[in-house]
Amino acid sequence: MAGIWDQLVDAICRPPRDVYNPAELLGGNSHAFMVGNMEASRIDYELKNNAGQQIMVSHYLPMNAHTRDDKLPVVVYCHCNSGSRRDAEEAVWHLLPCGVGVVALDFTGSGLSDGKWVTLGAREVDDQAVVVHHLRTQGGVSSIALWGRSMGAVTALLYSARDPDIAGMVLDSPFSRLTDLMLEIVVSQRLPIPKVMLKLALKLMRASVKRKAGADISTVAPLDVVGCSLIPAMFGHGREDSFIGMHHSEKLHEAYNSSGAYPVYKNIVRFDGDHNHPR
């Protein structure tokens, strides 16, 4: 029982970490690569969050893309809980040919960034804020959109509640509330916990995660902040997803912009595949 409990806690705050060599990123050591017939480049840099931790960032750009003001729109890709900036390749192949840059980061606790713990959005949202602020102040960017998968989609939703100037969002397989997801996982693991004790088990899990990672899982609740959203959003979810059920995206889609000052575009796409299936 204790071993299973530790596994559940680690599934939240210490999933397998994607450790890689930067030479494995698109462009390798030369930082130059081709997308079809288009020349492209990768610029790597480091930022620091408010805790002084380094965030590793890559900015993928189409070469020789011309605009009236020499500024390009960018999409910030937000990876899943066991992912890294390497996951942004799917966005790079789609967006660079359209003249849209892609910015990818390793959230702290993931990839090559500093930090030991993953918090499923609780602190990742602060890393997101650092990257967006940098893009807005360094110039060369006309507008910023977000593309997140799983934890990254949750982080995008939480961040969008702070920043209404985000141009749009693609939200792949988010959960609606972390506490609800944790209860579902406990039930699915068939732990010998009576139903009347599930809320107590959740309290204990919340305390365990807070003790280990210093984050409160009860604050990771995008469902509580999306009602007033005014940012165009597209949700997507795999029909066979057994980790985060499709009902999470359906709840978020229904609540999204439901009490907004004016209606905005929102859509939900249901596709074949599970949580980790190629998109």
N, C-alpha and C positions, 0 to 999 in steps of 0.2 A: 504493500500500500504506500509506504513512504517513498519507494523508488518511483512508482507511478506518479505520485504527487510532484516529486522533483522534476520529472519529465514534463508535466503540464506547465509548471512554472518556467522551466527553461524554454518551452515552446513559445512562451510569450517574450521573455527578455534575453534569451541566449540561444536562438536557433543557429543552425550551421552558418558559419561566416564565409562569404565568398572572398577568399584571399587569392590574388592574382598578380601577375607581373604587368606593369603599365604597357609593356611592349605588346601585350595581348589585345589592347584596345585598338579600335579601328585606326588605321594609319601607322600602327606599330611605332618603331623608333623614329621614323621619318616624319610622322604626323601628317602625311599626305596619302590620299587614297582616291579611288574612283567610285562614283555612284552611277552606274551605267556609263554614259559618255561624259559625265560631268566631273570635273576636278573638285576635290573637296579637301578640307584640312581640319586638323584637331588642335585646339589650343588648351593646354592644361594649366591650371593654377590652383592655389590654395587660399582658402578663406578661414577666418576664425569666428566661431560662434561666441555668444555672450559668456560662456563658461571657459573660454580660452582654448577650446579644442579645435584642431585643424579639420577642415572639411575639404576633401579632394574633389575637384570639379574639372569637367571637360566640356569645351564648347566646340561643337561641330558646325562648320560653315561651308556653304557652297562658294567656290571660287568664281570670281568674275561675275557675281550677281550684282546688277545695277538697279538702283532705285533713285527716285528724284532727290531724296535727302541723304542718300548713302546709309540709310538705316534699314535693318531687316527685322521682321517679326521673329520671335523665338518661342519654342516650346520647352519648358522645363520638365524633364522626365523624372518621375519619382518612383523608385524601385520598391519591390516587395520586402518582406521582413528578412529573408535570407538571400537577398539579391545585392546588386551593386550597380554602379554606373555602366557596367558592361551590358546590362539589360536594355539600355537605350538604343541598341543597334536597330531594333525593329522600327523605332520612330525615325531614326536617321535615314533608313532606306526609303521610307515613305515621304518624308518632309523636305529633305534637301532638294530633290528635283523640283519641288514647288516653290523654291526660293525662301524656305523657312529654316532658320537655324535651330539646332537642338542643344540644350544645355543639360548635362547629366551630372549628378553628384552622388557620392557615397555619403549617406546619412551617417552621423556619428554613431559608433557602435557597429557599423557595417563596412564592408570592403576595406579600403586602405585608410579611411579616416580614423581619427582618434576615437577613443571611447570603448568601453567594454560591453555596454548593455544596449539592447534594442528596446524601445518603449512603445512600438506600434502606433506612433503618432503623437504621443504626449510631449516628447521633446524634439522629435523630427520636425514638427511644425516650426520650431524656432530656427532650425538649420535652413528650412525653406525660406524663411523671412530674410536671412542673411544673404542668400543667393539672389533673391529677387531684388533686394536693395542694391546689391552690387551691380546687377544688370542695369538698373535704372540710373545709377549715378555714373557708370563708366562710359556711357554713350554708345552709339552704334546699334541701339535696339529701338524699334518703333513700338512694338506691343509684346505682351507676354501672356502666354497661355500655359496650362498645366496638363500633363498626361500622367496619370498615376495608376499603378496596378496593386491591388490588395492593400497592404499597409500604405503604399504610396498614394492610392486613391483616397484613403481616409485622411492622410496628411494634407492632400490638396483641398479636400472639403473643409477641414478645420482651418487651413490657412485662408481660404476664400472668404470665411466669415470675418477676417481681419482686413481684407484687401479687396474692395469692390471694383478696383481698376483692372483686375485680371480679365483678359479678353475672352476666355472660354476654357472649358475643361473636358477632358476625356477621362472617365472614371471606370476602370476595369475591376470588377469584383470587390467593391468595398464592403465592409461590415457596417451595420447601423449603430450598434453600441458594443463596445468591447465586453462589457459585463454580460450582455445577452449572449454573445458568442462564447464566452467562457462557460456559461451554464450549459449551452448546447454541447460543448466539447466534453464536459464532465458527464453529461447524460450519455453521449455517444460512446464514451470509454467504459460504460457500465461499471463504474466504481461502486463498491458496496456502501453507498450513501443513501439513506432514506430520503424520499422526496422532500419531506418536511425539513430536512437538514441542508438542503441545497444552498439556501441563502447564507447559512452559516459557513458552508464550504467556500462560497464565493467571497465572504468577508475574510476568511483565512487566506485565500489565494491573493486577494488584494493586498493584505498585509505582507505576504511573502514577497510579492513583486516589489512593493514599496521598500521593503528592507533590502532587497538585492539591488534593484535598479534605481531606487529613489523616485519612482514615478507612480502616480495614482491612476489605476486603470479606469476608475469611474469617471475620469474627466475626458476619456477618449470616446466621445459620443456624438458623431457628426449628425445623427438624427435630430439632436437638440438644437442645432444651429443652422440648418439648411432652409428653414421655413421662409426667412426673409431674403434669401439669396437672389441676386439680380444678375448673375453671370450665366450666360448660355452654357448648358451642360449636356453631355451625352453619357449615359450609363451603359455598361455592357456586362454581361454575366453568362457563364457557361451553364447549360442546362444540367449537366452531370456533376456540378461542383458539390462535393460532399464535405468540404472543409468549411467554406463560407456559403451557406445556402442562398439560392437566388432570391429568397424572400427578403434578404437584407437590402439588395439593390432595389427591389420593388418598393419596399417601405421608403427608402430614401428618395426614389423617383416621385412617389406620390406626395411626400412631404415637401419636396424641393419647390421653392418659390410659392408655396401655398398661401403664405401671408405677405408676399412681396408687395411693394408699392405699385408695381405694374408687372404684367406677365412677361416672361422671357422664354426663349426656346429651351425645351428640355425633351429628351428622348431616351428610351431604353431599348437596347438591342440584346436579344437572347440568341445565343449561338451554341452550336454543339461543342462538347469538350468539358473537361473538368477544370479544377482550379489552376493547374499548372500546364494545361494543354497549350501548344503553340497557337497563337492568334492568327 
